[in-house]
């Protein structure tokens, strides 16, 4: 068995794999200003002052030498009185508007700079070969750990790709009676990797030593979904069961959640670790509470959501609003829905027009990224909460079933049965993010004489 996998950088093939949308920013037309048609508001006009300025001022200049001192003083006093309503000349509004000098000072481009829009490349930064990547909507075969190693399951093998130097190696290799691999998930320490198999077993591997640490048993059918909550590994299988496994003890199976009637294909713990969201092929979403895991109640779930009309694999907890959950439906649903986990209420539903395979929140902006299947096989970046499309990323030729995010939160990796793994700088570029300047002197915002 080879110890190194040639995940060849496909940059030299980029001409054949380029996204149909160029990553160059479209030329922007210069904004045309002052094109409004002026519609006068006669009730707001001061015709006396206008007439004075059109006639009186000119007469004063012509006859200044002939005016007596008293007449000049009278005209000066008259001009001061009329100047009270000077701001209402050619006014669009009934209320006073600032004078020309104040307007220029307050609305100067230097004073109110527009927020610069982030450039979102529409083509993949890098494309890697990924042969034998399974075409199965219900599996989770891609994950990026905190140690900056990307794990990908290809058939009976699990490869680790080092994002720092591009090296790739085989971590796991199993026989056909065990595989193929059905799920992978990094532990929070970035060192241990959980791997689910078709034979219903789950293995824990130490990536630093490339050794098998432990094998977990409990499911009867394949394990297609995994997620960690500190030292607890939660597994979901085709047997409809969800099992909490505490790796600190010998009898690892501490809790079993029962509520789905078909395969569990999506599992996500909330950021707080108190709530677990599960999605299944029965079109259901359940919210489970960690504190209710040990109860003997027939209804263990906290909330049960039945609004989706197809399998729910895509689940993502919002990083900036702890009780907000996003979910995506399969080919028969094609919607992204948002839920309040406290009440179980559906807050919004957006029809995407295609199968929703994965969801990822941007940890730096209020944005959501979705990957899709039939028919365009694209990634879509949405602005939240307006859900306006910011960008669509094309390149994959088959449905984008797998998606994960780098530890710094800027790069997204997507995998598809077209046997490619693509890296996108969709959430920004850390090299272009400048840290805030440090204030080196006390009270820097206080004006002082230099």
C-alpha positions as a Markdown table, in Angstrom:
| # | Residue | x | y | z |
|---|---|---|---|---|
| 1 | Unk | 0.0 | 0.0 | 0.0 |
| 2 | Unk | 1.5 | 3.4 | -0.9 |
| 3 | Unk | 2.3 | 5.7 | 1.9 |
| 4 | Unk | 2.0 | 8.8 | -0.2 |
| 5 | Unk | -0.9 | 9.9 | -2.3 |
| 6 | Unk | -0.2 | 12.1 | -5.3 |
| 7 | Unk | -2.9 | 14.7 | -4.7 |
| 8 | Unk | -1.4 | 16.6 | -7.7 |
| 9 | Unk | -1.7 | 20.2 | -7.8 |
| 10 | Unk | -3.8 | 20.7 | -10.9 |
| 11 | Unk | -2.6 | 24.3 | -11.5 |
| 12 | Unk | -1.1 | 23.2 | -14.8 |
| 13 | Unk | -4.5 | 22.0 | -15.9 |
| 14 | Unk | -6.2 | 25.1 | -14.8 |
| 15 | Unk | -7.0 | 26.1 | -18.4 |
| 16 | Unk | -9.2 | 23.0 | -18.6 |
| 17 | Unk | -10.7 | 23.3 | -15.1 |
| 18 | Unk | -11.3 | 27.0 | -14.9 |
| 19 | Unk | -14.6 | 28.2 | -13.7 |
| 20 | Unk | -16.9 | 29.4 | -16.5 |
| 21 | Unk | -17.0 | 32.8 | -14.6 |
| 22 | Unk | -13.7 | 34.7 | -14.7 |
| 23 | Unk | -12.3 | 35.7 | -11.4 |
| 24 | Unk | -11.5 | 39.2 | -12.7 |
| 25 | Unk | -13.7 | 41.8 | -11.4 |
| 26 | Unk | -16.0 | 43.3 | -14.0 |
| 27 | Unk | -15.3 | 46.8 | -15.1 |
| 28 | Unk | -17.4 | 49.2 | -13.2 |
| 29 | Unk | -18.9 | 52.2 | -14.9 |
| 30 | Unk | -18.1 | 55.5 | -13.3 |
| 31 | Unk | -21.2 | 56.7 | -11.4 |
| 32 | Unk | -23.0 | 59.6 | -13.2 |
| 33 | Unk | -23.7 | 62.4 | -10.8 |
| 34 | Unk | -26.1 | 65.3 | -10.8 |
| 35 | Unk | -28.4 | 63.7 | -13.3 |
| 36 | Unk | -31.6 | 64.4 | -11.3 |
| 37 | Unk | -34.2 | 66.5 | -13.0 |
| 38 | Unk | -34.9 | 69.5 | -10.9 |
| 39 | Unk | -38.5 | 69.9 | -9.9 |
| 40 | Unk | -39.0 | 73.2 | -8.1 |
| 41 | Unk | -41.0 | 73.5 | -4.9 |
| 42 | Unk | -42.5 | 76.9 | -5.3 |
| 43 | Unk | -43.9 | 77.0 | -1.8 |
| 44 | Unk | -40.4 | 76.8 | -0.4 |
| 45 | Unk | -38.9 | 79.5 | -2.6 |
| 46 | Unk | -38.2 | 83.1 | -1.6 |
| 47 | Unk | -39.0 | 85.1 | -4.7 |
| 48 | Unk | -38.4 | 88.4 | -3.0 |
| 49 | Unk | -34.8 | 87.5 | -2.2 |
| 50 | Unk | -34.4 | 86.0 | -5.7 |
| 51 | Unk | -35.6 | 89.2 | -7.3 |
| 52 | Unk | -33.3 | 91.2 | -5.0 |
| 53 | Unk | -30.3 | 89.1 | -6.0 |
| 54 | Unk | -31.2 | 89.3 | -9.7 |
| 55 | Unk | -31.8 | 93.1 | -9.7 |
| 56 | Unk | -30.9 | 94.8 | -6.5 |
| 57 | Unk | -27.4 | 93.4 | -6.2 |
| 58 | Unk | -26.7 | 94.4 | -9.8 |
| 59 | Unk | -28.0 | 97.9 | -9.3 |
| 60 | Unk | -26.0 | 98.3 | -6.2 |
| 61 | Unk | -22.8 | 97.5 | -8.0 |
| 62 | Unk | -23.6 | 99.9 | -10.8 |
| 63 | Unk | -24.8 | 102.7 | -8.6 |
| 64 | Unk | -22.5 | 102.2 | -5.6 |
| 65 | Unk | -20.7 | 105.5 | -6.3 |
| 66 | Unk | -24.0 | 107.5 | -6.6 |
| 67 | Unk | -25.6 | 106.2 | -3.4 |
| 68 | Unk | -25.6 | 108.4 | -0.3 |
| 69 | Unk | -24.2 | 106.8 | 2.9 |
| 70 | Unk | -27.7 | 106.5 | 4.4 |
| 71 | Unk | -29.1 | 104.8 | 1.3 |
| 72 | Unk | -26.1 | 102.4 | 1.2 |
| 73 | Unk | -26.7 | 101.6 | 4.9 |
| 74 | Unk | -30.4 | 101.0 | 4.2 |
| 75 | Unk | -29.6 | 98.6 | 1.4 |
| 76 | Unk | -27.1 | 96.7 | 3.5 |
| 77 | Unk | -29.6 | 96.4 | 6.3 |
| 78 | Unk | -32.2 | 95.2 | 3.8 |
| 79 | Unk | -29.8 | 92.5 | 2.4 |
| 80 | Unk | -29.1 | 91.2 | 5.9 |
| 81 | Unk | -32.8 | 90.8 | 6.5 |
| 82 | Unk | -33.4 | 89.0 | 3.3 |
| 83 | Unk | -30.4 | 86.7 | 3.9 |
| 84 | Unk | -32.3 | 85.1 | 6.8 |
| 85 | Unk | -34.0 | 82.8 | 4.2 |
| 86 | Unk | -31.0 | 82.4 | 2.0 |
| 87 | Unk | -30.8 | 78.7 | 2.6 |
| 88 | Unk | -34.3 | 78.2 | 1.1 |
| 89 | Unk | -33.4 | 79.3 | -2.4 |
| 90 | Unk | -33.9 | 76.4 | -4.9 |
| 91 | Unk | -34.6 | 74.1 | -2.0 |
| 92 | Unk | -36.0 | 70.6 | -2.5 |
| 93 | Unk | -37.4 | 70.5 | 1.1 |
| 94 | Unk | -39.4 | 72.8 | 3.2 |
| 95 | Unk | -36.9 | 72.7 | 6.0 |
| 96 | Unk | -33.7 | 74.6 | 6.0 |
| 97 | Unk | -30.7 | 72.9 | 4.3 |
| 98 | Unk | -27.1 | 73.7 | 5.1 |
| 99 | Unk | -25.3 | 76.4 | 3.1 |
| 100 | Unk | -23.0 | 75.5 | 0.2 |
| 101 | Unk | -19.9 | 75.7 | 2.3 |
| 102 | Unk | -21.3 | 73.5 | 5.0 |
| 103 | Unk | -22.6 | 71.0 | 2.4 |
| 104 | Unk | -19.2 | 70.7 | 0.8 |
| 105 | Unk | -17.5 | 70.2 | 4.2 |
| 106 | Unk | -20.0 | 67.7 | 5.6 |
| 107 | Unk | -20.4 | 65.5 | 2.5 |
| 108 | Unk | -16.9 | 65.6 | 1.1 |
| 109 | Unk | -15.8 | 62.1 | -0.1 |
| 110 | Unk | -12.8 | 62.5 | 2.2 |
| 111 | Unk | -15.1 | 62.9 | 5.2 |
| 112 | Unk | -17.5 | 60.0 | 4.4 |
| 113 | Unk | -15.5 | 57.3 | 2.5 |
| 114 | Unk | -17.7 | 54.4 | 1.1 |
| 115 | Unk | -17.1 | 51.0 | 2.5 |
| 116 | Unk | -14.9 | 49.0 | 0.2 |
| 117 | Unk | -16.5 | 45.9 | -1.2 |
| 118 | Unk | -14.6 | 42.6 | -0.6 |
| 119 | Unk | -13.3 | 40.9 | -3.8 |
| 120 | Unk | -14.7 | 37.4 | -4.0 |
| 121 | Unk | -12.8 | 35.2 | -6.5 |
| 122 | Unk | -15.1 | 33.2 | -8.7 |
| 123 | Unk | -12.6 | 30.5 | -9.6 |
| 124 | Unk | -10.8 | 28.0 | -7.3 |
| 125 | Unk | -7.5 | 29.0 | -5.9 |
| 126 | Unk | -6.2 | 25.4 | -6.2 |
| 127 | Unk | -7.6 | 22.1 | -7.6 |
| 128 | Unk | -6.4 | 18.7 | -6.3 |
| 129 | Unk | -7.1 | 15.3 | -7.7 |
| 130 | Unk | -9.4 | 13.2 | -5.6 |
| 131 | Unk | -10.0 | 9.8 | -7.3 |
| 132 | Unk | -12.7 | 7.4 | -5.9 |
| 133 | Unk | -14.5 | 10.1 | -4.0 |
| 134 | Unk | -17.9 | 8.5 | -3.5 |
| 135 | Unk | -21.1 | 9.9 | -5.0 |
| 136 | Unk | -23.3 | 9.5 | -1.9 |
| 137 | Unk | -25.4 | 12.4 | -0.6 |
| 138 | Unk | -25.7 | 10.8 | 2.9 |
| 139 | Unk | -22.0 | 10.6 | 3.7 |
| 140 | Unk | -19.5 | 13.1 | 5.2 |
| 141 | Unk | -16.1 | 12.4 | 3.7 |
| 142 | Unk | -14.2 | 15.7 | 4.1 |
| 143 | Unk | -13.0 | 17.7 | 7.2 |
| 144 | Unk | -10.4 | 20.3 | 7.9 |
| 145 | Unk | -8.8 | 20.1 | 11.4 |
| 146 | Unk | -7.4 | 22.7 | 13.7 |
| 147 | Unk | -3.9 | 21.4 | 13.0 |
| 148 | Unk | -4.3 | 22.6 | 9.4 |
| 149 | Unk | -4.6 | 19.0 | 8.0 |
| 150 | Unk | -7.4 | 18.2 | 5.6 |
| 151 | Unk | -8.8 | 14.7 | 5.8 |
| 152 | Unk | -10.5 | 13.2 | 2.8 |
| 153 | Unk | -11.9 | 9.6 | 2.4 |
| 154 | Unk | -11.4 | 8.1 | -1.0 |
| 155 | Unk | -12.8 | 4.6 | -1.2 |
| 156 | Unk | -11.2 | 2.4 | 1.5 |
| 157 | Unk | -8.5 | 5.0 | 2.2 |
| 158 | Unk | -8.2 | 8.2 | 4.3 |
| 159 | Unk | -5.7 | 10.7 | 3.1 |
| 160 | Unk | -4.2 | 13.7 | 5.0 |
| 161 | Unk | -3.3 | 16.8 | 3.1 |
| 162 | Unk | -1.0 | 19.3 | 4.8 |
| 163 | Unk | -2.3 | 22.7 | 3.9 |
| 164 | Unk | 1.1 | 24.4 | 4.8 |
| 165 | Unk | 3.4 | 22.5 | 2.4 |
| 166 | Unk | 1.0 | 20.5 | 0.2 |
| 167 | Unk | 2.2 | 17.1 | 1.3 |
| 168 | Unk | -0.2 | 14.2 | 1.3 |
| 169 | Unk | -0.1 | 10.8 | 3.0 |
| 170 | Unk | -2.3 | 7.8 | 3.8 |
| 171 | Unk | -3.5 | 7.5 | 7.4 |
| 172 | Unk | -6.1 | 4.8 | 7.1 |
| 173 | Unk | -6.4 | 1.8 | 4.7 |
| 174 | Unk | -9.0 | -1.0 | 5.2 |
| 175 | Unk | -10.2 | -4.0 | 3.4 |
| 176 | Unk | -13.4 | -4.3 | 1.5 |
| 177 | Unk | -15.2 | -6.1 | 4.3 |
| 178 | Unk | -14.7 | -3.0 | 6.5 |
| 179 | Unk | -15.0 | -0.2 | 4.0 |
| 180 | Unk | -15.6 | 1.9 | 2.2 |
| 181 | Unk | -15.1 | 4.8 | 4.6 |
| 182 | Unk | -18.4 | 6.6 | 5.2 |
| 183 | Unk | -17.4 | 9.6 | 7.5 |
| 184 | Unk | -14.5 | 11.5 | 8.9 |
| 185 | Unk | -14.3 | 14.1 | 11.6 |
| 186 | Unk | -11.4 | 15.8 | 13.4 |
| 187 | Unk | -11.4 | 16.1 | 17.2 |
| 188 | Unk | -11.0 | 19.6 | 18.6 |
| 189 | Unk | -7.3 | 18.9 | 19.4 |
| 190 | Unk | -6.6 | 18.6 | 15.7 |
| 191 | Unk | -4.7 | 15.4 | 16.4 |
| 192 | Unk | -7.2 | 12.6 | 16.6 |
| 193 | Unk | -9.5 | 11.7 | 13.7 |
| 194 | Unk | -12.7 | 9.7 | 13.9 |
| 195 | Unk | -13.5 | 7.5 | 10.9 |
| 196 | Unk | -16.8 | 5.8 | 10.3 |
| 197 | Unk | -17.1 | 2.6 | 8.1 |
| 198 | Unk | -19.7 | 0.7 | 6.2 |
| 199 | Unk | -19.4 | -2.2 | 8.7 |
| 200 | Unk | -20.9 | 0.0 | 11.5 |
| 201 | Unk | -17.6 | 0.5 | 13.3 |
| 202 | Unk | -15.9 | 3.8 | 14.2 |
| 203 | Unk | -12.2 | 4.1 | 14.6 |
| 204 | Unk | -10.1 | 6.8 | 16.4 |
| 205 | Unk | -6.7 | 7.4 | 14.8 |
| 206 | Unk | -3.8 | 9.4 | 16.1 |
| 207 | Unk | -2.5 | 11.5 | 13.1 |
| 208 | Unk | 0.8 | 12.3 | 14.8 |
| 209 | Unk | 1.8 | 8.6 | 15.2 |
| 210 | Unk | -0.4 | 7.2 | 12.4 |
| 211 | Unk | -1.7 | 4.6 | 14.8 |
| 212 | Unk | -5.2 | 3.3 | 15.6 |
| 213 | Unk | -6.1 | 4.3 | 19.1 |
| 214 | Unk | -9.6 | 2.8 | 19.6 |
| 215 | Unk | -12.5 | 1.1 | 17.9 |
| 216 | Unk | -16.1 | 2.0 | 18.8 |
| 217 | Unk | -19.0 | -0.4 | 18.4 |
| 218 | Unk | -22.7 | 0.2 | 18.9 |
| 219 | Unk | -24.3 | 0.8 | 15.5 |
| 220 | Unk | -25.8 | -2.0 | 13.4 |
| 221 | Unk | -25.3 | -0.4 | 10.0 |
| 222 | Unk | -23.0 | 2.1 | 8.4 |
| 223 | Unk | -22.0 | 5.3 | 10.3 |
| 224 | Unk | -22.4 | 8.3 | 7.9 |
| 225 | Unk | -22.3 | 11.3 | 10.3 |
| 226 | Unk | -19.9 | 12.3 | 13.1 |
| 227 | Unk | -19.4 | 15.3 | 15.4 |
| 228 | Unk | -17.4 | 16.1 | 18.5 |
| 229 | Unk | -18.4 | 17.8 | 21.7 |
| 230 | Unk | -15.2 | 18.1 | 23.7 |
| 231 | Unk | -14.3 | 14.5 | 24.6 |
| 232 | Unk | -17.7 | 13.1 | 23.5 |
| 233 | Unk | -18.0 | 11.8 | 19.9 |
| 234 | Unk | -21.5 | 11.7 | 18.6 |
| 235 | Unk | -22.2 | 9.2 | 15.8 |
| 236 | Unk | -25.2 | 8.8 | 13.5 |
| 237 | Unk | -26.0 | 5.7 | 11.5 |
| 238 | Unk | -28.2 | 4.1 | 8.9 |
| 239 | Unk | -29.8 | 2.2 | 11.8 |
| 240 | Unk | -31.5 | 5.6 | 12.7 |
| 241 | Unk | -29.6 | 5.8 | 16.0 |
| 242 | Unk | -27.6 | 8.6 | 17.5 |
| 243 | Unk | -25.0 | 7.6 | 20.1 |
| 244 | Unk | -22.9 | 9.7 | 22.4 |
| 245 | Unk | -19.5 | 8.1 | 23.0 |
| 246 | Unk | -17.4 | 9.3 | 25.9 |
| 247 | Unk | -13.8 | 8.4 | 25.0 |
| 248 | Unk | -12.6 | 8.9 | 28.6 |
| 249 | Unk | -14.2 | 5.7 | 29.8 |
| 250 | Unk | -14.1 | 2.1 | 28.8 |
| 251 | Unk | -17.9 | 1.7 | 28.3 |
| 252 | Unk | -18.0 | 4.6 | 25.8 |
| 253 | Unk | -21.7 | 4.5 | 24.8 |
| 254 | Unk | -23.3 | 6.8 | 27.4 |
| 255 | Unk | -26.4 | 8.0 | 25.6 |
| 256 | Unk | -28.6 | 7.0 | 22.7 |
| 257 | Unk | -31.0 | 9.4 | 20.9 |
| 258 | Unk | -34.0 | 7.8 | 19.1 |
| 259 | Unk | -36.2 | 9.9 | 16.9 |
| 260 | Unk | -35.4 | 9.4 | 13.3 |
| 261 | Unk | -37.0 | 6.7 | 11.2 |
| 262 | Unk | -34.4 | 6.6 | 8.4 |
| 263 | Unk | -30.7 | 7.2 | 8.1 |
| 264 | Unk | -29.1 | 10.0 | 10.1 |
| 265 | Unk | -27.0 | 12.0 | 7.6 |
| 266 | Unk | -26.3 | 15.3 | 9.5 |
| 267 | Unk | -25.1 | 16.0 | 13.0 |
| 268 | Unk | -23.9 | 19.3 | 14.4 |
| 269 | Unk | -23.3 | 20.4 | 18.0 |
| 270 | Unk | -23.9 | 24.0 | 18.9 |
| 271 | Unk | -21.0 | 26.3 | 19.8 |
| 272 | Unk | -22.0 | 26.1 | 23.5 |
| 273 | Unk | -22.1 | 22.3 | 23.4 |
| 274 | Unk | -25.5 | 22.2 | 25.0 |
| 275 | Unk | -27.6 | 21.5 | 21.9 |
| 276 | Unk | -27.3 | 18.9 | 19.1 |
| 277 | Unk | -29.0 | 19.2 | 15.7 |
| 278 | Unk | -29.6 | 16.1 | 13.7 |
| 279 | Unk | -31.0 | 15.7 | 10.2 |
| 280 | Unk | -32.2 | 12.5 | 8.5 |
| 281 | Unk | -33.4 | 10.9 | 5.3 |
| 282 | Unk | -36.9 | 11.1 | 6.9 |
| 283 | Unk | -36.9 | 14.8 | 6.2 |
| 284 | Unk | -36.8 | 15.6 | 9.9 |
| 285 | Unk | -34.7 | 17.9 | 12.1 |
| 286 | Unk | -34.3 | 17.2 | 15.8 |
| 287 | Unk | -32.9 | 19.5 | 18.5 |
| 288 | Unk | -31.5 | 17.5 | 21.4 |
| 289 | Unk | -30.6 | 18.9 | 24.7 |
| 290 | Unk | -27.4 | 17.6 | 26.4 |
| 291 | Unk | -29.1 | 17.7 | 29.8 |
| 292 | Unk | -32.0 | 15.5 | 28.6 |
| 293 | Unk | -29.7 | 12.8 | 27.2 |
| 294 | Unk | -30.0 | 10.6 | 30.4 |
| 295 | Unk | -33.8 | 10.8 | 30.7 |
| 296 | Unk | -36.0 | 7.9 | 30.0 |
| 297 | Unk | -38.7 | 10.0 | 28.3 |
| 298 | Unk | -40.2 | 8.5 | 25.2 |
| 299 | Unk | -39.7 | 11.9 | 23.5 |
| 300 | Unk | -36.1 | 12.8 | 24.1 |
| 301 | Unk | -35.8 | 15.6 | 21.6 |
| 302 | Unk | -36.4 | 19.2 | 22.5 |
| 303 | Unk | -37.8 | 20.2 | 19.2 |
| 304 | Unk | -38.9 | 18.4 | 16.1 |
| 305 | Unk | -39.1 | 20.3 | 12.8 |
| 306 | Unk | -41.0 | 18.7 | 9.9 |
| 307 | Unk | -41.1 | 21.6 | 7.4 |
| 308 | Unk | -38.5 | 20.1 | 5.0 |
| 309 | Unk | -39.8 | 17.9 | 2.2 |
| 310 | Unk | -36.6 | 16.0 | 1.5 |
| 311 | Unk | -33.5 | 14.6 | 3.3 |
| 312 | Unk | -31.7 | 17.1 | 5.6 |
| 313 | Unk | -27.9 | 16.7 | 5.6 |
| 314 | Unk | -26.8 | 20.4 | 5.6 |
| 315 | Unk | -26.8 | 21.8 | 9.1 |
| 316 | Unk | -24.9 | 24.8 | 10.5 |
| 317 | Unk | -25.1 | 26.7 | 13.8 |
| 318 | Unk | -24.6 | 30.5 | 13.5 |
| 319 | Unk | -21.4 | 31.7 | 15.1 |
| 320 | Unk | -22.7 | 35.1 | 16.0 |
| 321 | Unk | -26.2 | 34.1 | 17.2 |
| 322 | Unk | -26.2 | 31.0 | 19.4 |
| 323 | Unk | -29.8 | 30.0 | 19.0 |
| 324 | Unk | -29.8 | 30.3 | 15.2 |
| 325 | Unk | -29.6 | 27.1 | 13.1 |
| 326 | Unk | -29.5 | 26.9 | 9.3 |
| 327 | Unk | -30.6 | 23.8 | 7.4 |
| 328 | Unk | -30.8 | 22.7 | 3.8 |
| 329 | Unk | -33.0 | 20.2 | 2.1 |
| 330 | Unk | -32.3 | 17.7 | -0.7 |
| 331 | Unk | -33.4 | 17.6 | -4.3 |
| 332 | Unk | -37.1 | 17.3 | -3.4 |
| 333 | Unk | -36.9 | 20.4 | -1.2 |
| 334 | Unk | -34.2 | 22.8 | -2.4 |
| 335 | Unk | -34.6 | 25.3 | 0.4 |
| 336 | Unk | -32.5 | 26.8 | 3.1 |
| 337 | Unk | -34.4 | 27.3 | 6.4 |
| 338 | Unk | -33.5 | 29.2 | 9.5 |
| 339 | Unk | -34.7 | 28.1 | 13.0 |
| 340 | Unk | -34.8 | 29.5 | 16.5 |
| 341 | Unk | -33.5 | 26.6 | 18.6 |
| 342 | Unk | -35.2 | 28.0 | 21.7 |
| 343 | Unk | -38.7 | 27.8 | 20.3 |
| 344 | Unk | -38.3 | 25.5 | 17.3 |
| 345 | Unk | -39.9 | 28.2 | 15.1 |
| 346 | Unk | -39.0 | 28.6 | 11.4 |
| 347 | Unk | -37.7 | 32.1 | 11.0 |
| 348 | Unk | -37.2 | 32.2 | 7.2 |
| 349 | Unk | -37.1 | 29.9 | 4.2 |
| 350 | Unk | -35.3 | 30.6 | 0.9 |
| 351 | Unk | -35.8 | 28.5 | -2.3 |
| 352 | Unk | -32.3 | 28.0 | -3.8 |
| 353 | Unk | -33.5 | 26.2 | -7.0 |
| 354 | Unk | -31.3 | 23.2 | -6.4 |
| 355 | Unk | -30.3 | 20.4 | -4.0 |
| 356 | Unk | -28.6 | 21.8 | -0.9 |
| 357 | Unk | -25.7 | 19.6 | 0.1 |
| 358 | Unk | -23.7 | 21.6 | 2.7 |
| 359 | Unk | -23.8 | 24.9 | 4.6 |
| 360 | Unk | -21.0 | 27.0 | 6.2 |
| 361 | Unk | -21.2 | 30.2 | 8.1 |
| 362 | Unk | -18.6 | 32.9 | 7.5 |
| 363 | Unk | -17.0 | 33.5 | 10.9 |
| 364 | Unk | -15.8 | 37.0 | 9.9 |
| 365 | Unk | -18.9 | 38.4 | 8.2 |
| 366 | Unk | -22.7 | 37.9 | 8.4 |
| 367 | Unk | -22.6 | 35.5 | 5.4 |
| 368 | Unk | -23.7 | 31.9 | 4.6 |
| 369 | Unk | -22.1 | 29.6 | 2.0 |
| 370 | Unk | -24.1 | 26.8 | 0.5 |
| 371 | Unk | -23.1 | 24.0 | -1.9 |
| 372 | Unk | -25.5 | 22.5 | -4.4 |
| 373 | Unk | -26.2 | 19.6 | -6.6 |
| 374 | Unk | -28.5 | 19.3 | -9.5 |
| 375 | Unk | -28.4 | 21.2 | -11.8 |
| 376 | Unk | -25.6 | 23.7 | -11.6 |
| 377 | Unk | -23.3 | 22.1 | -9.0 |
| 378 | Unk | -22.2 | 25.5 | -7.7 |
| 379 | Unk | -21.4 | 27.2 | -4.4 |
| 380 | Unk | -23.5 | 30.3 | -3.5 |
| 381 | Unk | -22.5 | 33.0 | -1.0 |
| 382 | Unk | -25.5 | 34.7 | 0.7 |
| 383 | Unk | -25.7 | 37.8 | 2.7 |
| 384 | Unk | -27.5 | 37.3 | 6.0 |
| 385 | Unk | -30.2 | 38.1 | 6.9 |
| 386 | Unk | -31.3 | 39.6 | 3.6 |
| 387 | Unk | -30.3 | 36.4 | 1.8 |
| 388 | Unk | -29.1 | 38.3 | -1.3 |
| 389 | Unk | -26.7 | 36.4 | -3.5 |
| 390 | Unk | -23.2 | 37.9 | -3.2 |
| 391 | Unk | -21.5 | 35.5 | -5.6 |
| 392 | Unk | -21.9 | 32.1 | -7.3 |
| 393 | Unk | -18.8 | 29.9 | -7.7 |
| 394 | Unk | -18.6 | 27.4 | -10.5 |
| 395 | Unk | -16.1 | 24.8 | -11.4 |
| 396 | Unk | -17.4 | 21.4 | -10.2 |
| 397 | Unk | -19.1 | 19.3 | -12.9 |
| 398 | Unk | -21.0 | 17.1 | -10.4 |
| 399 | Unk | -22.9 | 17.9 | -7.3 |
| 400 | Unk | -20.8 | 19.4 | -4.5 |
| 401 | Unk | -21.5 | 16.9 | -1.7 |
| 402 | Unk | -18.7 | 17.8 | 0.7 |
| 403 | Unk | -17.5 | 21.1 | 2.1 |
| 404 | Unk | -15.3 | 22.2 | 5.0 |
| 405 | Unk | -13.5 | 25.4 | 6.2 |
| 406 | Unk | -9.9 | 26.1 | 7.1 |
| 407 | Unk | -8.9 | 26.8 | 10.8 |
| 408 | Unk | -8.5 | 30.5 | 10.1 |
| 409 | Unk | -12.0 | 30.6 | 8.6 |
| 410 | Unk | -11.0 | 32.2 | 5.2 |
| 411 | Unk | -10.6 | 29.2 | 2.8 |
| 412 | Unk | -13.2 | 26.7 | 1.9 |
| 413 | Unk | -12.5 | 23.2 | 0.5 |
| 414 | Unk | -15.2 | 21.5 | -1.6 |
| 415 | Unk | -15.3 | 18.0 | -2.9 |
| 416 | Unk | -17.4 | 16.4 | -5.6 |
| 417 | Unk | -17.8 | 13.1 | -7.4 |
| 418 | Unk | -16.0 | 14.7 | -10.4 |
| 419 | Unk | -13.0 | 13.5 | -8.4 |
| 420 | Unk | -11.7 | 17.0 | -7.7 |
| 421 | Unk | -11.0 | 18.9 | -4.4 |
| 422 | Unk | -11.2 | 22.6 | -4.9 |
| 423 | Unk | -10.0 | 25.4 | -2.5 |
| 424 | Unk | -11.8 | 28.8 | -2.6 |
| 425 | Unk | -10.8 | 32.1 | -0.9 |
| 426 | Unk | -14.5 | 32.9 | -0.6 |
| 427 | Unk | -14.5 | 34.2 | 2.9 |
| 428 | Unk | -11.6 | 36.7 | 2.3 |
| 429 | Unk | -7.8 | 36.7 | 2.3 |
| 430 | Unk | -6.0 | 36.8 | 5.7 |
| 431 | Unk | -3.0 | 38.5 | 4.0 |
| 432 | Unk | -5.2 | 41.4 | 3.1 |
| 433 | Unk | -6.7 | 41.8 | 6.5 |
| 434 | Unk | -4.7 | 44.5 | 8.4 |
| 435 | Unk | -4.8 | 44.4 | 12.2 |
| 436 | Unk | -6.1 | 47.5 | 13.9 |
| 437 | Unk | -3.3 | 50.0 | 14.6 |
| 438 | Unk | -2.3 | 50.1 | 18.3 |
| 439 | Unk | -2.6 | 53.4 | 20.1 |
| 440 | Unk | 0.8 | 54.1 | 21.6 |
| 441 | Unk | 0.0 | 57.3 | 23.5 |
| 442 | Unk | -2.5 | 57.9 | 26.3 |
| 443 | Unk | -5.8 | 59.6 | 25.3 |
| 444 | Unk | -5.0 | 59.5 | 21.6 |
| 445 | Unk | -8.4 | 60.9 | 20.6 |
| 446 | Unk | -8.0 | 64.1 | 22.7 |
| 447 | Unk | -7.0 | 67.1 | 20.6 |
| 448 | Unk | -3.7 | 68.7 | 21.7 |
| 449 | Unk | -1.4 | 71.5 | 20.5 |
| 450 | Unk | 1.7 | 70.4 | 18.7 |
